[in-house]
Amino acid sequence: MMIQDFRFAIRSLAKRPGFSAVCVLTLALGIGATTAIFSAVNGVVLRPLPFPDEQRLVMLWYNNALEGIERDVTSYPTFQDWRATDSLQAAAGYVPTVATFSGDGPAEEFAGAWVTEDFFEVLAVPPALGTTLDARHARAGDDQVVVLSHQLRNTWFGNDAAVIGRRIDINGVSREIIAVMPPAISFPVGAQFWLPIAPNAPPWDQVVPTRGMFWLSVVGRLAPGRTVEQAGTELDAVMGRLAVEELTAPDDRVFVEPLRDSIVGSVRPALAALAGAVAFVLLIAAANIANLLLARGATRQREFALRSVLGARGWTLCRQALAESLVLGLAGGVVGLMLAYVGTAALVAFSPADLPRLNNVQ
């Protein structure tokens, strides 16, 4: 019975190719645009960060009242005061950088970061290969090492699992590869490698002791049971003590925010507005198709009346009309998914390089 309904629907729609094409393309454009944009929203905003207990990860910013900067980097001595608070289970510092990798082939630049030895401990992400940084690598002489991202390992060495222990020239310095991170790990955003900060080795020994030199971004992991608000209160108390000791300005504070907000907070409103706009486009497309089907139904009144006189029941006519709508919907969905695939690839290709979590959009 249903097969006959579908056969009749296909024959009926084939007799009106213009009407059928307009319905399919209208629906396909709505589905394709909505799916492509939602793919971006899902990859950037909705998907969880690739870190265990991500809700406990926070960014700590120096609220620099003197300069009027709410989210400023901090100095190494102040970072050490922050990491000693009870609200934080651990904290680590990092400095984004760009370095030139050289070897047998042409030299190439990659984005990465200088990090303190407990950086990966804070993120709680084990390496895919090797062993990540520890206190040993924060000492002069033991700091000539590098941790690679999965993507950079594949780019530079191909899919070679035997890279641990090999050496690579980074900015003219030969460094030993000690670890490769899992594919999803790229923090700070866009980082493809990580180098250790050795406080007693050049050039860090010139900036680490100075509280007035602001250069370090700080990521922390809240202690179990602690909240962002509690951490902010305790860290502000630390800043108050430092102000009493005249080590910082009296009004300086600490701005604490969840890591997710720090990464995607700036793009969330724009993506949400874009998603709402394309969803409205899909709604308009569906309304237009409904109007087209109603108009077509009005022109078929004589056909339906004649078939009723010949013995067709009302449910039979209704079932065949639904079959036509289902055929149009399936055809529009298939074409829409193809447009969504192309549209998502185009979004990734033409998006700004600094869009966070772009590699999650698929």
Summary of the structure (lengths in Angstrom):
residues: 362
radius of gyration: 29.4
end to end distance: 39.8
largest distance: 98.4
contacts: 1087
relative contact order: 0.21
helix: 49%
strand: 20%
